[in-house]
Amino acid sequence: ATTFDLKKALADTNSKDYEDLIRDMDIIAEELKILQKAGVPIIWRPLHEAEGGWFWWGASGPESVITLWKFMHDRFTNHHGLNNLIWLWDSKSPQWYPGDEWVDMLGFSHYYQERNFDAASGTFFKLADLTGHTKLVAMTENGAIPDPELALEQGIHWSYFVTWNGDFLEKWNGEEHLKKVYNHERVITFDNLADFRKE
């Protein structure tokens, strides 16, 4: 938990908290510039799980986090000239959505139930509908990995999923399911990923 009050910090541009926000963004931007110079694109997922309220950026509600998101987007893009970021918004609630102009991809964290390999169709379509099916949708964190066959049958196309390791691999998925997923023809693993740098 944190006592940082984002709403208060954004309201007073002369405050130390506001200055700290700027300072931190600028420090981060300088690191991102190193990757930009190296030609590395980044799926950028700041302010994740904001609607949960357990992080400082979400504790003040949707208006504050949307303001911060847009501010960060503007500062990184226009002030720092970063063009290697793919901006991923991680929330399934329309009230928290910054808008299509500031978001490139959508995603959410999915920890439903151990060994429940449902394709999470309700959440997928809720996110896809939010932008009229114009943006990629990712499972940005997950416990159990959705069954690729179920996803295919239901017309669900997760752009990627990121499974926590440790217990989440064995306890939430199991060896048999992991082999099924990673050997499925619709799942591209890193070793099979095309080299997009080649012309």
N, C-alpha and C positions, 0 to 999 in steps of 0.2 A: 504494500500500500504506500501511497505517497500523499504528502500534504500540498504538493504544488497545485496552485489554482490557475489553470489555463485561462479561464474566462477573465479573471482579474488581470493576468499578465497581458492579454491581448487588448484589454481596455485602456491600459496606460502605457503608451509608447515611450514614456520617459522613465519607466520603472526598471529596476535591476533585473527583474524576471524577464521582461521583454528583451532587454539587452542580452540576457543569457540565451534566450531562444535564437536570436540573430547570430550570436557568437557560435553556438553549437551547430546551427545550420551551415555557417560558413566553414567551420572546421570539417564537417562531413563533406561539403561540396569540394573542398580541396583534395580530399582523398578520392572522391569519385572522378575528379579530373584526371588523375593518374590513370585510371582504367579507361577513360575516354581517349586519352592520348595513345593508349595501347590498342585501341580499336575493340574494346570489350563492351558489349551491350549488357545491361543489367536489368533484370526484373526487379523493380524497386517497390518494396512493400512496407512503407513506413506506416506508423499509426495503426497497426493491425489490431483486430478484435476490439475496436473502439467502443462498440455498443455494449460490450460486456461490463464496462465501468471499472474494471480492476486495474487499468493502467491510467496514469495521470492524464493522458490526452483524451480519454473518453469520459472521465469522471464528471466533467462539467456539462455533458450533454452534446447533442449533435451539432448545434450551431457553432460551438467553439471549435470542435475538431474539424468541421468543414472549413471554417475560416483559416485554421492553421494549415490544413492541407493545401488550400488555394494559395496561401501565402508562401508556403514552402515550394510549391510548383512554380510560382512566379519567380521566386528568388533563385532557385536552381536553374531554371530555364532562361530567364531574361537577364538576371544580374550576373550569374556565373557562366552562362552559355553552355550548360550541359545539354547534350542532345543524344546521349546514349542510354537514357533511362526509359524503361517501359513501366509506366505508373500503374501499379496494381492496387486497387481498392479492395479491402478485405472486410466485408460486412454484407449481410443479406437483408438488411432493413432499408427500405427506400428513404426513410426519414434521415438516414445518415449519409446518403449518397451525395458526393460533391457535384456531380454532373458530368455528362459525357465529354465536355471540353477539357476536363482536368484528369480524366481517367482513360487508360488504354486497355486494361484488363480488369476482370472482376474475380473475386475468390472468396473462400470462407474456410474456416477451420472446422473439421468434421470429426468429432469424438462421440459417436452415438452409443455403440455397444460392442463389446468384444465379440469377434467372429460373426458379426452381422455384416454380410457383404453386399447389402442393398446398394443400388447405384445412386442413392440420394437424389432421386428424380425431382422431388418437390423443390428442393433447394436449388438444384441446377436450373430448372425452368424459371424459378422466381428470379434468379440472377440474370438469366438470359433475357427474360421479359423486361427487366429493368431498362435495358438499352435497345429493345427491339431486335434482339439477337444479332447485334452488330459488333460485339466484342467477345474475345475469348474468355472462357470461364475456367478457373482452376480450383482444385482442392488443395489449398495452400498449406494445410496441415491435416493429418488424419491419423487415426488409430487403425481401424480395419480398412483395408483397401477394397474399393468397390469391385464386384465381379465384372470383368470386361464384357462377358457374354450378355449379362443383364443390361449393362449400359448400352450395348449395341442394339439389343431388342427394343429398348425404350427410347432410342434416338438421342442418347446422352453422349456428349463428346467432351469429357474433361480434357483440357489442354495438357494438364500435368497433375500429379499428386506428389506430396512429400510426406512420407511416413516416418514418424519418430522411430529411433532404434530402440534397442533394449527390449523391454517387455512388450512394446508395441509390435515388434516383429513376430515373436513366438506366441505370446499370450493372446494378442488381438487378431493374429492372422494364421500362424501355423505354417509349417514347411510345405505342406501339400498345396495350400492356397497360394503361397508366395511363388512356387514353381509354376502354377497355373497362370498367374497374372503375368509374371516376367517372361514367360514363353508364349504368351498369346500373340497372335499375328497383328492385333491392333495396338499393342503396347510397344513403344519404341524405347529401348534402353540406351544408355550413354554409348555403349560400344557399337550400337547400330545407327547412331545419329549421324546424319549427313554432315559433311564439312561445308558449312555455308560460306566459308571464306573463299572457296574455289569459285572461279568464274565458269 
